[in-house]
Amino acid sequence: MLRTAILIPRTPGRAVAPRGRAWLRHAWEQLLLDDDERFLREARDLADLEVRLRRLEQGRAERFAPLPPSP
């Protein structure tokens, strides 16, 4: 008895896999960063980065103080 072949569609997981791997890679890199690098990468613009660098130079106590209001 002959049977007709049934086409099984590809799962959508294969198309998403590269994006998922990129997300995991990014999450792993973020996990490996130390606190100071994470603090600097959160800067919104160049002025904010300069303020954060000054705080790191002054020491850890200044770093955890509230940020001044942005202009």
MODELLER restraints for C-alpha pairs under 7 A, 6 or more apart:
rsr = mdl.restraints
at = mdl.atoms
rsr.add(forms.Gaussian(group=physical.xy_distance, feature=features.Distance(at['CA:40:A'], at['CA:49:A']), mean=6.45, stdev=0.5))
rsr.add(forms.Gaussian(group=physical.xy_distance, feature=features.Distance(at['CA:40:A'], at['CA:52:A']), mean=6.47, stdev=0.5))
rsr.add(forms.Gaussian(group=physical.xy_distance, feature=features.Distance(at['CA:43:A'], at['CA:49:A']), mean=5.14, stdev=0.5))
rsr.add(forms.Gaussian(group=physical.xy_distance, feature=features.Distance(at['CA:55:A'], at['CA:62:A']), mean=5.66, stdev=0.5))
rsr.add(forms.Gaussian(group=physical.xy_distance, feature=features.Distance(at['CA:55:A'], at['CA:63:A']), mean=5.09, stdev=0.5))
rsr.add(forms.Gaussian(group=physical.xy_distance, feature=features.Distance(at['CA:56:A'], at['CA:63:A']), mean=6.13, stdev=0.5))
